[in-house]
Amino acid sequence: MRRAFAGSEKKTAAAKIGRLRRGGTSPAKVMKKLLETPHSLRIAVQAVGAVAVLYALASVALAACGAVPMAPVLVSISTDNYYFWQAIFVIPLTFLAWVAVSGMIRLLLRRGPGCASLDKTAALSGVALAAVLFVAWLPSALSAVLMVLGMGQEELADLLSQPGLWQAFDIACYVAAAVGAALLLTLASRFSERRAKVRAAAAGTAAAAVLAALFVLFIR
């Protein structure tokens, strides 16, 4: 039943974002449409929730396969059980990241006439965050699939450490996520306060740094 609910939630979020994209395929057009859409905050909640569930499912799969983090763990959690705990804390962490990112944008932007409401700023930053985290989730998903299919972690580590297609895919996803975070959160800031291009760029970059710090610290 839980899987059915998660699947329904992801489909609902995807369908609503898909309807937004029908007005145009560029991120700017999607965000403009989001500003004009009633209940845009609900769409963002579903998008953030869906990507958080994806991280939790990948963590459950890795925990079940006995995986341990291949990158250094920066918090005091045993590496043997890290993915078990990650499966538990990743959903609240994702929503915490959304609150932190939205708060950073709101803090650095001037409020007043012509500025988006707090709900709209949160909706814009939530959809941007969900898109970025989905790209960053792909390497974990690939690792989980390979291990579920029977690949050992040592073999997986060798595969990812050697130059080639798999390593290139792994690096490309994280680079794309980092660049996308700066660009999309800057765009979200820009739509939140149209009169301040420089301040929007600073707010978006700061929000991207907050998001990166949280996920570099906790997510493996």
N, C-alpha and C positions, 0 to 999 in steps of 0.2 A: 504493500500500500504506500509506503514511504517513497519507493522508486516511482510509482505512478504519479504521486503528488509532485515530486521533483521534476519529472518529465513534463507534466502539465504546466508547471510554473515556467520552465524554460521555453516551452512552445508559446505560452502566452506572451512572455517578454519578447521573444523573437518576432512574433506576429505583429505586436504593436510597434516595435522598432521598424519592422518591414513596412508597415503602413506609413510611418514617417518618411521612409526613404523613397516612397513612390513619388513624392513631390520633388525629388532630386537625389542624386547619388553622392554629392560632395558632402563632407562633414559640416561645412557651413550651412548648406541648405537643410540638412537634417536638424541642426541646432535651431535654425530659424523656425522650422516647422514645429519643433518641440516647444518653443516659446509660445506659439500660437495654439498649442493643443491643450484642451482641458485635461485635468488630472495628469499632468506631465510628471508630477512627483511620484505618482503611483507607478508609472512606466519605469522610472528610474529605480524605484524600490525593487521591482520585479527583475530588472536587468542586473542590478548589483546582487540580488539574492540568487539569481540563476548562476552567475559566474562563481559565487561563493560555494554553491553546491557542487559545481564542477571540481573545484579545488578539494573539497571534502571527499568526493568520490575517488579522485586520484590518490589522495592520502590513504583512504581505506584500502585501496588495491595494493599500494606499496607496503602498507603495514602488514596486510595479509600475506604478502610474498616474502616478508622478513627483510625488507630493504632498510638500509641505514643511509643517512644523508651523505652525499659524496662531497659536499662543501662543508667547511667548518661550521659547527653549531655555536652561535653567539649567545645563547641563553642556557641556563642551567637545567637542561632536560637531557636525560639519558639518550644517547644516540640509538640504542637498541629499541626504544619505544617512541622515538621521536614522531614517526608518522602517525602512530596511534593518537598522540596528543595533538598533533597538527590537525587531524581530522576533526577534533573537538573544537579547537580554538580558531580555526581558519574562518568560519562563518562570522562569529562576532568580530574578529579582527578585520575582515573585509568591510563590514559596516562601520567599524571604528575609523578605518582609513577613509571611508567616504565622508564621515563627519569631519575628520581632520582636514581633508582636502577642501571641502566646502567652506569650513571655517577659515582656512587660510586665505582663500579667495575673497571671502566676505570681509575679512579683516583688512586686507591690503587695498581693496577697492573703496572708492568714495561712495557713500550712500546719499541719495537725494533724488531730485527729479531726473527722469531719464534712465534710472537704474532699475534693473530687474529686482523682483521681490526675492526674499530669502528662499522661498519654495522653488522659484524658477532657477535661481543660482544652484541650488542643491540638485535639481533635476538635470541641468546641463552638466554639472560636474559628475553626477552619478552615471549618466550614460557614457561620458568620456572615460571614466574610471573602468567601467565594465568592459568597454572595447579594448582598452589597454591590457587589463588583467587577463582577458581571454587569450590574447596573443602570447603573454608571458606564461600562460598555463599549458600551452601546447607541448613544450619539452617534457613537462611532468606527465602529461597524458601519454605521450609516446613511450616514456620509460615504463609507466604503469602497464601499458598494453604489452610491451615486449616481455616484461617480467611475468605477467599473467600467462603469456603464451609459453613460458618455460625458460626464458633466458636468465642466466645467473647474473648477479650484480657485478661480479668481476668481469664477466664478458661484456656487460653493458658499459662499464667504466672504460674498458679497453676500446670499445667501439666509439665512444664519445671523445676519448682523449687523442685518437689518431686523426690526422687531417683527412677529410673526406666529406661525403654528402651529409652524414649524420651530424658530424661536428659543425659543419657549416649551417645546417638547419638550426641546431641548438643555439649557436651564437647569433644567427640572424634574427631569431625570435626575440631574444633579450634586447638586442640593439633596436629592433623595430618597436618593442614595447617602451624602451627608454625615450626614443625620439618621439614616438606617438604620444606619450604622456605629456611631454613638454608642449607639443603642438596642439593636442586636443584640449588640454586644460587651459592653455593660453586662449584658444578659441572660445572655450566656455566663459573665461573671464571677459573676453572681448564682447560677447553677447550680453554679459551681465552689466557692463558699463561701456556703452558704445563710444563715449566721448574721450576715453583715455587709453590710447593704444599702448603707450609706454608702460603705464601702470598695469594694464592687463597682461602684458608680456611678463612683467616682474611677478605678478600674482600667479600666473600660470606656471612659471618656472619654479617658484617657491612651493606651490602645491605639488608639482611633479616630484620635487626633492623630498617632500614629506612622505608621499606615497612610496617612493623608492626606498627610503630609509626603513619604513615599517616592514616592507616585504623582504628586504635584504636581511633585516634583523631576525625575522621569524620564519619565513617560508623557505623550505628546502625541496 
